[in-house]
Amino acid sequence: MKKVIMSIMTIAISAFGFGQANIEDARNFALGQTVTVSGIATNGSELGPIRYMQDNTAGIAAYGGPIGGVNRYDSITVTGPLIEFSGLLEISTVTNVVNHGPAVIQPVPLELPFSAIDESKESQLARVINVTFNQTGNFAGNTTYTVSDGSTNLDVRVNTGTNMVGTPIPVGPVTITGPIGQFNANYQIVPRDLNDIVAYVAPAFEINVKIDGVTVLHNSNYFMGNSPTLNITIENQGVSDLVISGHTFSGVNLGDFSTDIVAGNIGALSDADYTLTYTPGGTGSRFGTIEIGSNDADENPYIINFEAVGTDNIATEPTANPTSLTFPSVEAYTLSGEYNAGTGASSYLVLWKNGSAITGAPVDGTTYQRGDVVGDAKVAYVGSGTSFTPRGIIADQDYYFEVYAFNGTNGFENYLTTAPASEMVTSLGKNSGSYYAGLSTAAPTFISDLTAIINPHTMITYFMYKQTMMQEFEVKDTTAGQSYVTCAYSGERKVFSGPFDWTPTNYSREHVFAHSWMPTNPANSPERPEYTDQFNLFPVNFPSVNAVRSNYPLGEVVTVTSSFLGGTYGQNANGQTVYEPRDEMKGDIARAMMYEAVSYNGTSGIWAFPNPISFIIQYGQDQEVIKNWHFADLPDAYEIARNEYIYNLQGNRNPFIDSTDLVCFIDFSNMSHISGGCLAAINELTNENVALYPNPAKDEVQIRSTDGTITGYTIVDLQGREVANVNSLNAAYLTVDVDQFNAGSYIVNIQTTKGIAQRKLIVN
């Protein structure tokens, strides 16, 4: 019963003349790339706004948009971008569906042991036999159950829209049919109705083949490397004799393979062991196919395609590398590349590096995974596809790429290292365009005008943060195919395998502007935009950071109570309990807090920084701390990329990233307009007409004159040595780089049309 979809299905689809890629190829395309595929839907509305679809090569899920009008077993063509949602590869949100009506031939479920359920079977219609539910009672909607095959478990997902809800959970062995789904690291089978769960009835005879103890499905490919022998077990899972009629070999190198499989009977629920012998007759990749005949009509013959390596113990080298490496999509926060296939190649390795050309190259016989280091570069992609999307792109960077063709796997790889496809691409930077057109800091209505610009936006649910900010932006690659996420407050790099999820990593979504501070609190039941706003949420370690910060204000800790890496909890100089995040993120966090206050000001009240915070915390959030952090840690490439990504999601921007001086015109203690700007807003400034900030400074210092034009400046150290002298200026505002200065104190003499001002500057 383990059938692949019949090849006639391809003929039926091709007759319509639709489809730009088969599903197997589409599954290898880069995330974010728009694909068009054709296939047959294997479910209808009973599973909600998702349709699992498949052709004769693979399966894929399609979600949202016009997909809701598709019925079970309709032949369809679907267009939309690829995403990975909690581990499940999807076309989401579907932008277009062409429905060709009911399929002439319906897909036949793949009969799979639990061990064969993997990424290659995802979204295909499947069947598991002779399994037993671990739970009793009645089925509930949107609930995950488990079944056992006697040794391992598999998840079974029951959706609310099915007629299974409220019916008894079967007792005893059953057969379950449904699409193969995935949630986080767990694969699951998703029955569509009561007809998909039936009592198990043993077949008369049923062939199953294992190699070295692992089931190898009919029509599968098996890579055996240089193993001289393989143990082959033929199982009869039926209640009558399975009659083996013999075997044949075919393929380019059929003479390299032999076996002792002979004609004979295998009794009910029994098996027989054989040996496959491999004697290479040459070098490079070697191919042979075995066909095992039996009386199991739907798998007669049972076909397995073998790939091995010859006497040189390495696969055949491709004859030509890919060409025409291009980047059809480039943003500040992501990019995707594509290339023309190489010649004589089955797979490709993409390397990338930030800042300079790649000088390393892959080494033959080495298996690389995404995130691995190769020389001075990292692996962005490994696979058979011709497109890729690296993770961790930030703004205004020069990224260098090289693409190598190779054959082989499992330590027998042969890379073509001459003339790889190579190219450099620069990620985009800040692009606010005319977003703030008409905004005036001098207007008495400045704050409400700014709110009116940034508040209207698309609401992204709190649940979706895992898919949006985490999976598509924050999660990055590390070695051995693993991933990591960085705690915003502490700097911890949490390494994990598989798709990201909150509970296994012990991470959470931290509200910088605390939920309890919001005038609309509680704003999470039902969810409100201010609660789910992506600008205000950052990933953090839950027990060591989120729970410690709680709803305390952010500040400078002088007496430490506890710390976790770069994050510190304790008392400030006034003896108030505060939380201090790491220096590298102080500006980012400050701008997120100020954004939240301005964006939602007027929503059920004034969104000033609270003071006091609560009956227990009888003090408030000091705006001077937040403004000082803002100027001391100006927006970097990561934060600019994050701003552009959220703009793409929500349709609004953080104005304090786009224009750092806007904070000078807002008093966050009462959300009132400051007409004098930074002159009156920044604690370090005097009552004179020239402002210098931040102070202390690390990378840049900004000089502003509110009464007269700056015509020049000099900077001298405390030994009287001049370190900067700039004249012939005509500006009210300028930025001076100080990152090359030695740490210490300096005197800045600022020349204006109204006179000369002198300021002391400290450089950290």
N, C-alpha and C positions, 0 to 999 in steps of 0.2 A: 503493500500500500504506500510505500515511500515513493511517491511519484513527483517528478518535476513537472512543471506546466508543459503541456505538449507543444511541440514546435509549430503545430498548425495555428496556435494562438498568434504567433508572430506573423504568419501569413494573413490572418484575419485583420490584425492591426495595420499591417503594411498596405492592405487593400484600400484603407481609408486615405492613405497618403498623408498621415499626420505624424507628429513626433520628431524632435530634433536630436534626441539622445535616448539610448535605452537606459533603463533605471539603474543597472549596475554601473554604467559610466557616470550617470548623474550623481550617484552616491560618492563618487570620488572627486566631484567638483568642489571648489572652495566654498566655505560658508560665506553667505552674503551674496553669492552669485545667483542670478536669475536663471532658472532652468525651465525647459519645456519637455515633458515626458508623456508617454502614452501607456495605458495599461487598463486593467479591469479592477474596479472597486470591489472589495470583498466585504464591505459592510455598508449599512445605510444610516439613517438618523438615530437608530437605537444606541449608537455609541457617541452621539453628540455631534459637534461641528468638526469632526475628523473623519477622513476616509483613508483606510489602508488600501493601497493599490499595488498591483504587480504586473510585470510582463514575464516573459520566459527567462529573464536574466536575474531579477531581484525584486525586492519590494521597497516601498517608501510610503511614509504617511503624508497626507495633505490636509492642511488645517485652515479653517476660516474662509471668509469671503464667500464666493458663489459655490463653494464645495457642498454647502448644505442642501442643494437641490439634487444631488447625485444619489441614486438608489443602488442597492446591493446588486452586483454583477453588471453594472453599466460599463460600457467601453468609453473611456474618457481620455482627453488630452488636458493636462494641467500645466499652468505656468505660474511661477512665483519664485521668491528667493529661498535659498536653503538656510535653515537654522538648525541648531541642536538644542532641543528643549528637554532639560532634565535627562539627557542621555539619548533621547529619541531623535533621530534625524528626520526633519520635516521640511516640506515645502510650505512655508508660512510667512505671511498670510497669503493665501492663494489670490492671485490677481485676475486669472481668467480660467474658465473651464469650457471646453467644447465637449458636449455629451453626444455620443454617437448611437445611443440607445443600448438595449440589452445585448450583452455579448453572445455570440453564436456558441462559443465553447466556454464553459465556466471553469475557473481554476480548480484543480484537484488538490486537496491539502497535502502538504508534506508530512509524512509520519516520522516524528523525530523523537529520539531519546533525549533526555534532559541534557546530556553532555554535548549534543550537537546544536543546541540553541545558543547562537552567538550573533555577532554583528552581521554576519553574512546572511542570516535568516530573518533579521529584523524586518517587520512589517509584512512578511509573507504569511499566507494562510497555512496553518499547521494543525497537526493533530498529535496529542499525546495519549497513549493507550495504557490500560491496566494501572491506573493511578488511583489514590485514595485521598479524600479530603481529610485534613488534620483537624478541622473544626466541625461542630455540629450545630443544630438549630436551623434558623431560616436565613436566607440570603438578604443582605441589606444593600442598598444602593451606594455607589461610589466607595466600595470597600474592597480591600485586598485580602484574599484568602490564600492558603497554601495547600498544595497536594504533594504526596510522596510517591516515589516509584519504588519504595522499599529501602532506599539508601540515601537519596538526596531529595530536596524540596524544590518546588517551582511555584512562583506567585501566579494566582489567578485573579484577575481584576473583574469585578462585577459593577457595571455601570448602572446609574439610576434609570436610564431610558430603556433598559431591557425588561422583558416579562419575567425575568428570573427573580426580581425583587419580591420578597415576602414568601417565596416558595421554600420548601425544605431542602437543606443541604444533603445531597445523596450520601448514603452509607454503603460502603463496599466499593469494589473496583469499578471505575468508570473510564470512558473515553471522552476527552474534551477536545473540541475543535474551536479555532478562532485565530485571528491575526496575532503575530508575535509583537508585543510592545516592549517598551523599556521605561523604567522610572529610576533615575539615578543609576546605581550600579546593577540593579536587578532586572533581568528579563522577566516577562510575564506573558501569559496567554490570555486573550480577551474574548471570552465566549459572547456571542451576539444574541442568543435567545436560548430557551429551554432545549431546543433541538440540538444544540451544540454540546450538551452534556447527557450522555446516554450510558446505560449499563455496559460494561465491557464484556464482549463475547470473543473468546479466543478464535482466531482464524483457523482454517483447515491446515494451511501451511504458509509460512511467512519467512522469507530469507532476510537475514541481517548479517553484514560482514564487518568484522572488527580487525584492525591492524594493531598489533601490540596492545590489545585490550581496549582500544577506542573505536567506536563505531565510525565507519567511513561510508557516507551515503552514496547511493546509486548515482552515477554520473558526476562524482566528485573528482577533484584533483588532489593528488597526494605527493608531497615532496619528501623524498627519502634520502637525499644527500648521497653519501658514499657507503651506506649500510650494505654489507654483502648479503644479509638475509633479513627478512621480515617474517614475523609470526602472523599468520592469517587464520582467523577463526570464523567459520561459517555457522551461524546459528539458525535453528528452526524455531521460530516463536509460535508455531501453530500446533494443532492437536493431532495432525496426521503426518505421515512421512513426507519430508522434503526430498525430492528426487533431483540429485545433481547429475546433469548429463555430460559435464566436462568443462573444458575451458579452451580459449584461444588467445593468442597475443597478436597485436597489431601495432602500428606506429613506426616512426622513423628508425628507431633502434630496437625493434622487437627482438632481435637476436640476443640482446643483453639480458633478457629476463626469462626466467623459467620457474615452474612451480610443480609441486607433487599433487596438486588437486586432481582427483580422478572421479569418474562416474561412480555413483553409489547413492544410498539412502541415508538421510539423517533423521532419526526418530523424533517423535513429538517432544517439544520443549527440550531438545538436546542440541549438541553442537559437535563440530569436528575440527581438529587443528591441522593446519598445513603450513608449509614454508614456501615463501617466495625467495628465489635466489637471484642475485644481481651480479653479473660479471661484465664490467665495462669493456666495450670493444673499441674505445677511442677516448678522446679528451673532450672537455667542455660539457655542456648540458646534454643529457641523454633522455629520450622519451619513449615510453611504451605504454600500451593500454591492454588491460586484461578484461576479458568478457567471460563471465561465469554463467553457464546455462543451468536452468532449473525448471521445475513445474510451477513456480510462482509467476503466473502469466504477466502481471503488471510490472515485473522487474526482471524480465527474461529477454536478453541477458543482463546480468548485474555488471555494470561497467565502472571501472576505476582507472583513471589516467595517472600514470606515474611519471614523475620527473626526478632524475638523479644527476650526479656529476661523474665525469669520467676519471681517467687515470691521473689527471693533473689536480684532482680534488677541488675544482673550482668551476663555476658556471661559465658558459660561453660569453665572451665580451661583446657588447653591442658594437655595431659597425659605424654608427654615427650618433652624436649627441643631439639633444633637442635644439631647435632654432627658434628665432623670432620671439624672444622673451619680451613681453609687453605688460603694461599695467593698466588695464581698462578702468580700474576704480582706485582713486587715490584721495584720501581725506586726511584730516589732522589726526584721526584716531584709528584709522584702518587703511589697508590697501589690499588689493588682490592682484595676483600675477597669473599669466597664462603663457603657454608656449606650444610650439608645434612638436609633435612626437618625434623621438629619435628613431633610428632604423635598427631593427633587430633587438629591440629592448622590451622588457616586460615591466620595468619599474623605473622610478625616478627619485633622485635625492636632491632636495633644494636646500642650499646653504644661504645664510644671510648674516650681515654684519653691519653695525652702525658706525659711520664716520670715515671709513677708509676701505680700500679694495681688499678682497679676500685673498690670502696668500696660502692657506692650507688646502688640502684635498682629501677626499675619502680614501680609505685604505682597503684593498681587496681582502676578502675573507672576514670583514668586520660588519656586524649587524648594527645599524644605527636606528635610533628612535627619535621622534620629535623632541627637541630640547637638548639633545646630546651635543657635546662640543667636538668640533672637527677642526683641528688646528686653531686658528684665531676666529673661527666662525661658529655658528650654531645651526642645528638642523631645523628648518621651518616646515618641512613636509617630506614624508616618505610614502610612496604608493604608486599605483598604476595610472593615476589621473594626470591631466595636463593643466591643472590650475591649482592654486594654493592661496591661503590667507594666513600670514604669520600673526601671532598674538603678541601684543605689547607695543604696538605702534604708538608713538607720541609725536607731537607737533614739531615741524621745522627741522627734521632730521634727514640726513643723507643715508639711505639704506642701499647696501650693495648685495646683489644676489648672484648665485651661480647654480645652474641646474645640470646634474650629471645623470646619464642613463646607466642602468645596470641590470644584470640578470642574477638570479639565484636568491637564496634566503638562508637563514639559520647558520650563518658562518661560512657559506659557500658563495658569497656575493662577488661579482666581478664588475668593477666600475670602469667606465671609459673616462679616463681623467684628462684626455687631451681635448682642447677646444670646447669646454662646456658652454652652454648658453649663459651669458652674463650681461648684467645691466645694472645701472644705478637709478634710483628714483628718490625724489625728495617729498616727504610728507608735507601736507599743507599746514598753514599756520592759522592765526586768529583771523576770523572773517565775519566781523559784525556788520559790514556793509552799511546800509542806511537804517539799521534797526533802531537807533536812538535819534533819528531825525526829528528835529524840532525841540529836543529836550534842552532846557536851559537851567543851569545851576543857580542863576540869579533870580529865577522866578519864585515868588512866594509859594507857589503850588508845586515846587520841584519834587517833593517826596510823592505826592499823589500822582503827579505826571509819570514819575518813574514806575510806581506801582501799576499804573494803567498799561505801561509798556510790557512789563515782565510777568504780570499775573495771569493773563489769559494764556492757557497752555493745555496740552493734552495730558490727562491724568494717567499715570502708569501705576498699576496696583502694587501694593506692598509685596504681594506674592511674586509679581513679575520681576522684582529687583534681582532675583537670582538669575533669571534669564538675561536681563538687559545689562545691568551694571557689572554683574559678576561674570557670567559666561561669555559675554560679548565684549567686555572691556577690562575688568580687573584681573581675571585669571590669566596667568602667563605660563610658559613652558619651562620645565627644568629637565634634568637628565633622566634617562631610563623611561621616557614616555610619560613621566609624571607631570603634575602641574603644581603651581603654588599661588597663594594669594597673600597680600601684604596687609597687616593690621595698620590702619591709618594712624592710630594714636601711638602705638608702641614700636612699630617697624618690624614686628615679628613676620617672618616668611613661613607660612604654614604650607607644608608639602602634602599632597594627597594624590591618590590614584583615581582614575575614572572621572565621571562628571562631578562638579562641585555640588555639595549640599551642606546645609547649615549644621545639622546635628553631628554628623561624623567628624567635622572639622572643629566643632565647638566655637563656631563663629556666629555673629549676629549683625543686624543692621542698626547702627548707632545713629540716633537723632542728635545732631550737633546742637541745634536749638531744641532743647529737650521737650518731649511730648507734654510733660506736666506744666511747662512754661506757657503753652499755647492757650490763648483765650478760649479756644474751641474745645479744649480737653474735656472729655475723651473724644478724640477725632478718628478713632479706629473702628468704631462699630455704630453705623457703617463707616467705611473708610472715606476720609475727606482728602482733597488734594494736598493740604498742608501737612498731613501725616505721611503721605506716600511720596512727596516731592523728592526726586532723585538728587537734586542739589544738596539737600539737607541730610542725606543718608550716606554713611561710610561703613565699609566692612571692618569689624574689629573682633578681637578675641573676646568671647563673652565672659567667662569667669574672671579673667585677669584684668580686663579693661572695662567692658560695658557695665558689668555689675559693680565695679569699683567706682567708676565715675558717677553712676546713678544719675541724679539730676542736679549734682553740685555744679557751681559755676566753674568756668575755666580760668586759670590764673597761674601766677608764678609761685612755685613751691619753694619755701626756704627751710621748712622743717619737714623732713620726709617721714611719712607714716608707713608707706609701702611703695614699691615700684615694680614695674614689669618692663624690662628692656628700656625703651626710650620714654615710656609713660610713667608719670610720678603722681602720687596722691599724698596730700599732707596739708600743712598750714602755710598761708602766705605771710607777708611781713606784718599784717594786721591780726594774725592769729585766726584767720578764717579758713575753713576747710575748702580746698579747691583741687581741681585736677589739672595737671599740666601735660599736654601731649608732646611728642618729640618735636624738635626745632624744625625739621624739614617739612612738617605739615601744619605748622602754626598759622601761616598765612592762608593756606587752603581752608582750614577750619574756620578762621575768622571771617573769610569772605562768604562761606556757606551760612554762617550764623547771621551775618548782616543781610545777605540775600533773603533769608527766610523772613526776617523782620520787615523788610520793605515790601516783599512780594505779597504778604498777607495782611499788611497793616490796613486796618479798617474792617477786617473780617471778624465780626463779633467783638470788636473793640480795638484798642491800640496795642500794637505788637512791640512795645518797648522792651528792652532787656529788663527782666523782672527784678524788683527790689522792694520788699524781701521776696525770696523765692518761695518760701513756705513758712508755716508756723514753726517748723523745726529749724529751717535754714533762714535765720533772721538777718540776711544780708543778700546782696544781689550780684548780678553779673556786671563787672567793671568794664565799661566800654573803652576806657583808655588802654586796658590790656589788649583788648581785641584790635583796636586801631594800631597799636604799636606792633603787634604781631603781623598785621596786614602789611605795614610798610617795611618791616624787617625781613619778611619772607615774601617777596613779590612773585607773581605768577610765573611758573616755570613751564617747560614743554609738556609735562604730564598734566598739569592743571588746565592748560590751554586745550589740550586734546580732550580732556574730560568735559570741559565747557562746550566744545563743538559737538561731542557725542550726545550730551544731554539735549543740546539744541536740536539735534536731529531727531531725538526721541520725543521730547516734550514740546518743541517749537518755541522755547523761550531761552533766554541767556542770563548769566550772572553778570550784572553790570560792573561789579567791583573787580572782576577779572578783566573785563574789557577796558575799563577806565579807572585806574587805581585812585585818582584824586577825588572821585565822587564821595568817598567817605567823609571828606572834609566838610561837607555841606549838610550832614545829618547828625543830630543829637539823638543817639539811640537810647538815652535814658528816658526820653519822653516823645520820641519820634517827631521832633520839631526841626524846622529848617534853620540852618546856620548861614546867614548871609555873608559872613566874613570868611567862610571856607576854613582851610587848615589853620589859618592864623589864630582862630579862637578854638579850634577843635582839638589840636594835638597838644598833649600835656607838656612836651619839651619846648614848645615855642614861647617866646616872650610876647609882650604886648606891642612890640614894634611891628613894622610893616613887611618884614622879610622873614620867611619861614624856611627852616632846614629840617628835613626829616627823611627817613627815620634816624634816630640818634639815641643809642649807638647804631651803626650801620655795618653791613657785611659786604654787600655786592654793589649797591647803588645808593646814592643820596640824592634827594630831590630838593631843589631850591625854588621858592615861589615868592614873588613880590606882589602884594595887593595894592601898592601905592607907588607907582613908578615902574619903569622898565629896567630889567637887569642888562647892564652893558658889559660886564666882565666879572672875573673873580680870580683870586689867588688862594692857594692852600699852602701853608707852611707847617712844618712839624715843630715840636717844642724846643728843638735845638736851633730854630730859625732858618732851617733849610727849606727852600721853596720846592714843592713837589708838583705844583700845577700852576699854570698862568695862562688864562684864556681871556682874550679881548675881542672887541668888535662884535659883541652880541647885541641882540635886540629882541628880548623875550621876557615874558612875565613868568615863565615856568620852564625849568630845564632839569635834565637828569645827568648826574655826574657819576661815572664809574669809579669806584674806590676799591675794587676787588684786588688790584695790584699793589695797594698800599700795605705797608707793614702795620700790624696791630698796634694801636696806641692812640694818642690824642693829637689833634691838629687844630689850627686856627684857620677859619675860612673868612676871608675878606671879600664881601660881595658889593660890587659897584652898581649903583642904580642911578637913574636920572634924578632922584631925590636926595642922593647922598650915598654914603658907604655904611654898610652894616657889618658887624663882626660877630661870628658865631664860633663856639667851640664844638668840634666834631670828634666823636670817639669811633674808631674803626675796630671791630672785633676780629 
